């Protein structure tokens, strides 16, 4: 990211960086949601079929690391063991081929921090990772592993764009990279991460970590609340409309409402998020930002559950209420609005509060789209500190406080208006 920012400053273009998992980053480029990817992506013949690459900006290789107290010293010692790798990487391909020869199984992860923790906790015996990433993590003091092999001869890293697209951006990257190397800026960036002074004092205390991370985590919390509020607003509209349609005497309208509910209750939220963020733009050619795709996903998903809540609430109202209203001369719509729905909402309130809380928690799934909510910001902090245990505690506490406050507020509203 530092290299890309330096190149952007030199070449005079702006860059908006979206830290995603490796697989999601490639999907974002192929779907047109991102212009390029720079994520330790090795230049291979297979990838050249889909992407155009820049000049190499770093030469790396796969390296093996184990827990500090491990007796494993070679690849042969991995026979019958579990090995942690990151999906979609050269390390994964290397481990898969080696595992077939030696006889070990693979545990695949999306993030380096999770992979390292799997080894540190003893669930995996070793990990294969790109050498610079692994060396930085160990040198920072936050990855309790040790390297036991030299890096394997590896491919070069390159900046990639979708094949046949963004040729101007690729040329600007190459020109900026050459300038960075000529001026020494490139080497300064490399030294910033890999030439770490072991004698320099490092404050790795928990409270220092909280102090440095609370800013981005708070920004993520604000976006979490924004996405939740928008999703709940649209979900309520959808839930009321389709809930009433499910009670219609028209079989087509009932079928339409049932199909909507079955589709969005019968598929995982994450699949729906990928569909709207990656799938729809790939078909329509019109990109969606992460907030829009996320709100659409959460609204449609929560709306399906609220549909059933509304249907059940309306059916729980004594049918005599509608009959009495109609006998007094009110039409069906005014009777629903003034007589049935107010009573139904009293019945629905506990279930609606529960659905609101579920929707707030489901915003964490939007982190895979690059939406900078609370979980996403937590992943960003972990990516630079590798201290996932402490950060997830802080993130969990923040979620708990917000949900507790939402519950208290909802219960107060329930008591105030549903006496």
ChimeraX attribute file (.defattr): number of C-alpha atoms within 10 A of each C-alpha:
attribute: neighborCount
match mode: 1-to-1
recipient: residues
	/A:1	13
	/A:2	10
	/A:3	19
	/A:4	16
	/A:5	15
	/A:6	19
	/A:7	25
	/A:8	18
	/A:9	13
	/A:10	16
	/A:11	16
	/A:12	11
	/A:13	11
	/A:14	10
	/A:15	13
	/A:16	8
	/A:17	14
	/A:18	15
	/A:19	23
	/A:20	23
	/A:21	22
	/A:22	20
	/A:23	14
	/A:24	18
	/A:25	22
	/A:26	24
	/A:27	20
	/A:28	26
	/A:29	19
	/A:30	19
	/A:31	22
	/A:32	19
	/A:33	22
	/A:34	18
	/A:35	18
	/A:36	24
	/A:37	24
	/A:38	20
	/A:39	17
	/A:40	20
	/A:41	22
	/A:42	24
	/A:43	22
	/A:44	15
	/A:45	9
	/A:46	8
	/A:47	14
	/A:48	13
	/A:49	10
	/A:50	15
	/A:51	23
	/A:52	20
	/A:53	24
	/A:54	21
	/A:55	18
	/A:56	15
	/A:57	19
	/A:58	14
	/A:59	15
	/A:60	19
	/A:61	20
	/A:62	25
	/A:63	23
	/A:64	25
	/A:65	26
	/A:66	25
	/A:67	24
	/A:68	14
	/A:69	10
	/A:70	15
	/A:71	11
	/A:72	16
	/A:73	14
	/A:74	10
	/A:75	16
	/A:76	14
	/A:77	14
	/A:78	20
	/A:79	14
	/A:80	13
	/A:81	16
	/A:82	21
	/A:83	27
	/A:84	27
	/A:85	30
	/A:86	27
	/A:87	18
	/A:88	17
	/A:89	20
	/A:90	23
	/A:91	23
	/A:92	23
	/A:93	15
	/A:94	15
	/A:95	25
	/A:96	17
	/A:97	12
	/A:98	15
	/A:99	21
	/A:100	10
	/A:101	11
	/A:102	15
	/A:103	15
	/A:104	20
	/A:105	18
	/A:106	18
	/A:107	16
	/A:108	15
	/A:109	18
	/A:110	17
	/A:111	18
	/A:112	22
	/A:113	22
	/A:114	21
	/A:115	23
	/A:116	28
	/A:117	21
	/A:118	22
	/A:119	23
	/A:120	20
	/A:121	11
	/A:122	13
	/A:123	15
	/A:124	23
	/A:125	23
	/A:126	31
	/A:127	29
	/A:128	27
	/A:129	27
	/A:130	22
	/A:131	22
	/A:132	20
	/A:133	16
	/A:134	22
	/A:135	19
	/A:136	18
	/A:137	23
	/A:138	17
	/A:139	18
	/A:140	19
	/A:141	15
	/A:142	16
	/A:143	21
	/A:144	20
	/A:145	25
	/A:146	18
	/A:147	20
	/A:148	17
	/A:149	14
	/A:150	12
	/A:151	17
	/A:152	14
	/A:153	11
	/A:154	17
	/A:155	17
	/A:156	17
	/A:157	22
	/A:158	22
	/A:159	23
	/A:160	28
	/A:161	25
	/A:162	22
	/A:163	16
	/A:164	9
	/A:165	14
	/A:166	14
	/A:167	15
	/A:168	9
	/A:169	18
	/A:170	20
	/A:171	13
	/A:172	18
	/A:173	24
	/A:174	19
	/A:175	16
	/A:176	21
	/A:177	24
	/A:178	15
	/A:179	17
	/A:180	19
	/A:181	13
	/A:182	11
	/A:183	10
	/A:184	10
	/A:185	16
	/A:186	19
	/A:187	12
	/A:188	14
	/A:189	16
	/A:190	14
	/A:191	11
	/A:192	11
	/A:193	15
	/A:194	15
	/A:195	12
	/A:196	12
	/A:197	10
	/A:198	10
	/A:199	6
	/A:200	7
	/A:201	7
	/A:202	9
	/A:203	9
	/A:204	13
	/A:205	8
	/A:206	11
	/A:207	11
	/A:208	10
	/A:209	17
	/A:210	14
	/A:211	9
	/A:212	11
	/A:213	18
	/A:214	17
	/A:215	12
	/A:216	17
	/A:217	26
	/A:218	16
	/A:219	14
	/A:220	21
	/A:221	22
	/A:222	14
	/A:223	18
	/A:224	25
	/A:225	16
	/A:226	16
	/A:227	25
	/A:228	23
	/A:229	17
	/A:230	16
	/A:231	26
	/A:232	25
	/A:233	13
	/A:234	17
	/A:235	27
	/A:236	22
	/A:237	15
	/A:238	21
	/A:239	27
	/A:240	20
	/A:241	16
	/A:242	26
	/A:243	27
	/A:244	19
	/A:245	21
	/A:246	23
	/A:247	17
	/A:248	14
	/A:249	9
	/A:250	10
	/A:251	12
	/A:252	12
	/A:253	16
	/A:254	17
	/A:255	14
	/A:256	13
	/A:257	23
	/A:258	18
	/A:259	13
	/A:260	17
	/A:261	24
	/A:262	12
	/A:263	14
	/A:264	19
	/A:265	16
	/A:266	11
	/A:267	11
	/A:268	11
	/A:269	21
	/A:270	16
	/A:271	11
	/A:272	21
	/A:273	23
	/A:274	20
	/A:275	15
	/A:276	19
	/A:277	27
	/A:278	23
	/A:279	17
	/A:280	16
	/A:281	17
	/A:282	18
	/A:283	10
	/A:284	9
	/A:285	12
	/A:286	12
	/A:287	20
	/A:288	16
	/A:289	13
	/A:290	20
	/A:291	21
	/A:292	15
	/A:293	23
	/A:294	28
	/A:295	23
	/A:296	20
	/A:297	26
	/A:298	29
	/A:299	25
	/A:300	25
	/A:301	28
	/A:302	27
	/A:303	30
	/A:304	28
	/A:305	22
	/A:306	28
	/A:307	27
	/A:308	20
	/A:309	24
	/A:310	28
	/A:311	20
	/A:312	16
	/A:313	21
	/A:314	23
	/A:315	13
	/A:316	14
	/A:317	18
	/A:318	12
	/A:319	11
	/A:320	9
	/A:321	15
	/A:322	18
	/A:323	13
	/A:324	13
	/A:325	18
	/A:326	14
	/A:327	10
	/A:328	10
	/A:329	10
	/A:330	16
	/A:331	12
	/A:332	12
	/A:333	10
	/A:334	14
	/A:335	19
	/A:336	19
	/A:337	11
	/A:338	12
	/A:339	17
	/A:340	22
	/A:341	19
	/A:342	15
	/A:343	19
	/A:344	21
	/A:345	19
	/A:346	15
	/A:347	19
	/A:348	20
	/A:349	19
	/A:350	14
	/A:351	15
	/A:352	20
	/A:353	17
	/A:354	12
	/A:355	18
	/A:356	23
	/A:357	17
	/A:358	14
	/A:359	21
	/A:360	22
	/A:361	16
	/A:362	18
	/A:363	26
	/A:364	17
	/A:365	18
	/A:366	28
	/A:367	21
	/A:368	20
	/A:369	26
	/A:370	21
	/A:371	27
	/A:372	27
	/A:373	26
	/A:374	27
	/A:375	26
	/A:376	26
	/A:377	26
	/A:378	22
	/A:379	25
	/A:380	18
	/A:381	20
	/A:382	21
	/A:383	17
	/A:384	13
	/A:385	18
	/A:386	25
	/A:387	21
	/A:388	19
	/A:389	12
	/A:390	15
	/A:391	24
	/A:392	15
	/A:393	11
	/A:394	18
	/A:395	20
	/A:396	13
	/A:397	12
	/A:398	16
	/A:399	19
	/A:400	13
	/A:401	11
	/A:402	15
	/A:403	17
	/A:404	13
	/A:405	12
	/A:406	16
	/A:407	16
	/A:408	12
	/A:409	13
	/A:410	18
	/A:411	14
	/A:412	12
	/A:413	12
	/A:414	16
	/A:415	11
	/A:416	9
	/A:417	8
	/A:418	13
	/A:419	6
